[in-house]
Amino acid sequence: MNARQQIEPTDTIAPPQTPARRAAALVTRRTRILASLALVALGTASDPFARAHLQALAVLDQVAGQPVPRPVSTLVTKPVQIEDLNFPIEGLSGQQQQIRARLYLPAGNPNAPTLIVFHGVHYLGIDEPRLKSFANAMASCGVRVLTPELPGIKDYQVNLDSVHAIGESAKWFAAQSGIRPGVLGLSFSGGLALVAAADPHYHPYFKFVFAVGSQYAMEDVAHYYTTGRDPRPDGSVEVLPAHEYGPLVLEYEHLEDFVPAADLSPIRAVLRARLYEDKGAEAQASRALSQRQKLETLELIDATLPSTRAKIDDMIARHADELPAISPRNRLRTLATPVYLLHGEADNIIPSAETLWIASELPSSDLKAMLVSPILSHIDIAGPNPTPLDQYRLIHLFALVLRATGTS
């Protein structure tokens, strides 16, 4: 049975504000209001370009937990209805499986343009607060937003099952709506969405791909976790210490490559709790470990240790034949799908060099826009002290994406 609720755009579903989130939104109130009024003055009723920028401003304000300026809210936002649903797809094994999903509908616009948003690697899946906030914000600006849950990605598994689920979701939504959806992938899901769009079977169902903080080559990202270095296409090297989260995801997914079989279950419980940021569960799971298992776990958690780095390198070599299958690398020259790229300048989970590589391989006719922004970290609006120009660039990119969906 479908569950529906209606949410006003001012009732933003947003996580509690952190100091970093507040800092990211601190363009002065005066600057934001003047920018809003300037756009309003362009005449949104007759100027799709201005309207798309107002919509983008409304989306980003809602995601950042900021009030949408009243002139903007009045002109471009609507209440949103939310529907929980399940839809069938054929799994890789040929057996039918059900995909849990959530549909965000702009009130009074049943034929609105369509967008699918795929969550990143997170145990909450489609219930992750940032994803819910973003989907609600996009829907408030006139987009039908579908958020399918990817079981593998939800369980920290970056594999072909998720590529298949992404392609099947696009196929299903296109059949249901009668129009091709745009596809937005967050984090590793963005790279997997590009892989799916390059598959001739799924290519017809993608209107465009918007990859946010995504990988180009999984092997290079994995090596980044051991070196803190990722080469750029121009020959320079991005140097940035990797966040603990990245190597933990690799270790959790391939734990059998790091510890003896007898230690898998108890150590997996500790790593799972740590990835879930559940300190209580982590402490409880740690108490169940033997002294040797505790030492193994501490070694895994500290990816700066030479021994841990050596184990990650061994894992990369062991799975060298699998990693290209979940990488956009060498698939993009003939993609023939519009692509929009966004990456945080200081992203230390998937470094921004990866987006530069994606852009370097895409034909110029496919690459519609790319932005590496100091406002973002990984997929969070968390950069300190953004300038008005930084904010405008981010607003402009989202305006281009909104126009690509067909809202303006």
C-alpha positions, 0 to 999 in steps of 0.5 A: 500500500502506498503511503502519502504525505504532503510537505510544504517547501518551507518545511524542509526535511533537513539534518540538524545544522552543523558548524560546517553547514552553517559556515557554508551558507554564510553568504550574507543575508543582504547578498542573498536577498539582492541576488534574489531580487536581481533575478526576480527583476529579470522577469521569471514569467518570461525568462526561463534562464532566470527562473532556473536560477531562482529554482536552483537558489531555492534548492540549495537554500533548502539543502543548506537548511537556510530559509528560501527568500520569500520572493523566490519561494512564492515564484518557484516552489510548490508543496510536495507529496511523498509516496513510498513504493516498491517496483519489480526489476529483473536481477542479474541472476534472472530472478525478479526482485523488488526495489524499495523507492520513494517518489517526491511529487510536486503538487498539482503537476502530475506530468512534471519532468522526471529525475532519479536520485541514487544515494551514496554508500550509506546504511540509511539508503533512501532514508538518509536525511541529506538525500531526503532533503535534496529530493524534497527540494528538487520536487518543490521546484517542479521535478518528479523525483524518484529515489530507489534504494540500492541494496548493495550500495546501502550495504557498502558494496560497490559492484555490478549489481548496483549498476544493473539496479541503476539501469533497471530503475531508469528503464522502469521510471521511463516506462511509468512516466512516458519520458526519459528521466535525468539521473543523478548519482551521489558519490560512487553511485554517480560513477556507476550511473555513468557505467549504466548509461554507457551500456547499450541496453540502458542508454536509451533510458537516460536523458542525462547523468549528473555525477556528484563526487564520483569515481572515474577509476576504482583502482586509482581511488583505492590507491589514493587511500594508501598514498593520499595522491591522485594524478590529474589529467594535466600531469599534476598530482592532487595530494590530500590525506584520505579520510578514514571512511574510504579505506574502511568501505574497501576493507568492509567489502573485501574483509576476507582479504584482510583477516582470517575466516574465523575473525570475519564475523566479529571484526565485521560487526565492529567495522559496520558500527564504525561506518554507521557512526554508532559508537555504542554499538562499536564499543559493544562489538569491540568487547566481544573481540579477542586480543588478537582480533582487537589488534587486527581491527585497530590495524584496519582502522588506521590506514596510515600504517604501512602494514594496512596499506600493504594489505590494501595494495594486495587487495587491489591486485587480487581484484584487478579484473573486477575494478574496471567493471565498476569504473567509467574509465574507457567507456565515455568516448562513445557515451552520447549522453549529456553529462553534468559533473560536480565535485568538492575541491577538498573531497578526501573520500573520492578526490576531485581529480577523478571528476577531471578525468571523467571530463577529459574522456568525455566528448565536448558535445557530451560534457555540458558543465563541470564544477570543482567547488570549494563549497563542497566537501564530499557530498556535503555543503560544508566548505568554509567561507564561500565567496559570492562567486563560488555560490553563483557558480554552484547556483548556475550549475544547478540551474543548468541541471534543472533546465535539462530536466525540463522544469523551465 
